[in-house]
Amino acid sequence: MKNIIIGIDISKKTLDICIKDEKVSYFTIENKVQSIKRFFKIYSTSYPIVAMENTGKYNWNLLQVLESHNFKVYIISPLHLKKSMGLTRGKNDKVDALRICNFIEKNHQEITQWKPSSLTIRKIKVLLTERAARIKMRKQLTSQQDDYKLMKGINMDKELLKLNLQLVKSIDIQIKNIEKSIEEVISSESDLKNNYQLMKSVPGVGKVLSWIILAKTEGFTTITDPRKMACYSGVVPFDFQSGTSIKRRSGVSRLADKTVKSVLHLGAMSAIRNDNDLRNYYLRKVEEGKNKMSVRNAVRNKIIHRVFAVIKNQIPYQKNLVLS
């Protein structure tokens, strides 16, 4: 029996759906839970393969419905889909749905099937998104403060600065409340709380990096291999070589989660400033003539491997280990 393939292009208000069965057909429905339930009711015993791009919060209604069905569901990275299409011309929602359909039909055996996140992990992800949005707002407001000096000529600099500082103070309070909520959510589940404490025992790993790793790994259920996490974080160097004429120095890929990489970089900088094994490793490699940025990247990699090691062994990080 041939599989029914369903590709869905998601927008804020609508879902454009392509269905490949005996023929190709298209539908457009509202991106609302009731509309999605009505649509998938006829497929409740057909067990189709369903695929969509990762569009963040616009996926939520669809995933909420699919969670109650025994379908094979795949969430595709937009970049992965784009790279797979080669040279293309034109773009609209109907075409995008067909492209998703064709992609998953060819590649579903190589892609990890989606599994619903636990309620706790979903809460952490939402809170981290809200925290990141407020940090961005605070950064924008802070950068505006220097511009108010230009308003002295019209006597508005002090008034505008006062309003700006009030907003920054309000945002700081909100960030603290969100961080408190994250801590409470983690503390509500014993396994997450234990893993959180274990991660923080690793040099360079603070609360923010711990939160992000818990969210990205779904509590160490979707990513269980430190090498995969290191690759996902963009800290693994790759070779660049073709034949005998093209050979460049190994370097990290730009295809990485920038949020994880930036926070991991801050963790590595914190580790090499304090007295621990990672600092000793960093100083030793720099004295040997290694490039500082390469060694810092190696420290990021080692932090990831140590995090996964303490989670696997369920014991805190032991200091004064000999590092290779």
Protein Blocks (a to p, Z undefined) as FASTA:
>chain_A
ZZddddddddfkbccddddffbccdddddddfklmmmmmmmmmmnopadddddehjmlmm
mmmmmmmpccdcddddfklmmmmnmpaedjdfklmmmmmmmmmmmmmmmpccdddddfkl
mmmmmmmmmmmmmmmmmmmmmmmmmmmmmmmmnopmmmmmmmmmmmmmmmmmmmmmmmmm
mmmmmmmpmklmmmmmmmmmpghiafklmmmmmmmnnoolmbmcfklmmmmnopaccddd
ehjlbccdddddfbdcfklmmmmmmmmmmmmmpccfklmmmmmmmmnopafklmmmmmmm
mmmmmmmmmmmnopacdehiacZZ
